[in-house]
Amino acid sequence: MANRNKNSDASFLMQGSILAIASIISRIVGFIYRIPLTDILGDKGNNYYSTAYEIYNILLIISSYSIPLAVSKLVSARMAKGQAKDAKRVLQSALLFAFTSGLIATLVLYIGSEFFCGSMLKTPLAAIAVKVLAPTIFIFAILSVLRGFFNGLGTMIPTAVSQVLEQIVNAVVSVVAAGILFKYGKKVGGVLGHPQKYAAAFGAAGGTLGTLLGAVFALIFMCFVFFAFKNVFAKMLARDKHKRSEGYYDILVSLLLTIFPVLLSTTVYNINAIIDNGIYKNLAMLQGYKENFIEISWGIFGGKYKVLINVPIAIASSMAASAVPSLTAAIHSGDNALVRRRINMANRFIMVIAFPCAVGLSVLASPILISLWGDTREMSARMLMLGGCTVIFTSLSTLSNGVLQGINQMMIPVKNALLSLVAHVAVLFLLMEVFHLHIYAVIISQAFYSLMMCFLNQSAVARFSGSYINVRKVIIAPLEASAVMGLVVYLIYKMFNAIFALGISSVRMTNLLSCVIAIVIGVVVYFISLFVFKGIDEETLLKFPGGNKLCNIAYSLHLLR
């Protein structure tokens, strides 16, 4: 039994690692294409682009974002009992639901684009990009069902490959289409008297075209995998000898009952983005800020700040998604110790990654912005320095959200998210109206929201699973190691930046080279510091991707004995 659990643990972390690696690759591709995309669009174009995405994301969440989690949970529970026929019925019921919800959401988004962008968010030209995005919701709904089905079968590889493929297509099409439509928009704007505004708006629409075609290619790939898998699944169906299959009505009800709390939780958890957009832009206008300042500040926030901090947060989302089927299977096996071990493993894995990312983003805020976008403004750097801690809070709260759903406490994250949302809005109003912090108020209030979610969710995880965070190993050790790393990274950057400045005239290239060297050295320093502060051991290290090689390195450096 012990060996089986260890193998199961290794499989669990490996599946999470596959999704995490896919997310990292996707984010790297996203980084690469956002550099030329931002150069094309500018901060105003980023304002239209991010506003369109915030509206799109809410309807995407409502219609289909919770489907993979719900489908994987239901399929995993039935496959654990050998009920492949019922798992097939879950797939069929989910496809019916996705088709209906995706179509309705697409129509609502397309028809209501002017109202959402103009009346609500005071960014009327973003409606052009929203209309391009609208069909993506329908495609993503079907795609989500297939991803959830394979996740429930215990393999994250199809989902991971489709995510990478989706992002690559997205990257290529976004940059090319943005460049073409930016020029077209400039001609349209020349006729209407606002060439730069329409150029930015049409360019943003070109950027969203990549999202649509990326989803189309990902769906084609998942359909290919599904048809290739049909013979294997047919053998599973043939081995299923249980007599009483679940009815489609019962399965659809189970699906809806699973989707609804996940939907509520995810919607409440993510709706703060569009609420922040509406509150910030409306209050800033009432306070007398110029329209140009509002558009630029939100463009920096959505197009640079959020792009950067979402890279490490993506790992937490992947771990949360992979944790649900694994925890569901552990619960059905009745092994409470296994449930607690998997929760602890996921927490430790996330924090070892989140802390250095948060510190690195804060310490190298200005150099990173200069390297990627040539942005030397203090406002941009302050945003990233203030929001670095959000990586830690959001990573942990996102993971705990998935854990609670995995241990069948579906409504707890909903209640916690509602409480945090109310407090978040109150803090945002206070910071804007009393302290006049404009865009910084949004960043601080979002960090507060994530922090509150951390405390509420972790308290619930401890109460319902008996799993408590080992503060020394999970929080203190990576914090200490990250602090040492941050100091070294800062000094290394300063030293090489001064050296390169003597021979390289380009400020952007000087910062880029200095950042790369500082980050590489920082990774090594952090790895060593983790052992010094006892934040990691051989057993934990072996569970990471490339664990054997990492252990060999640790032994050669006498970090392990």
Summary of the structure (lengths in Angstrom):
residues: 561
radius of gyration: 23.7
end to end distance: 28.5
largest distance: 78.5
contacts: 2081
relative contact order: 0.10
helix: 88%
strand: 0%
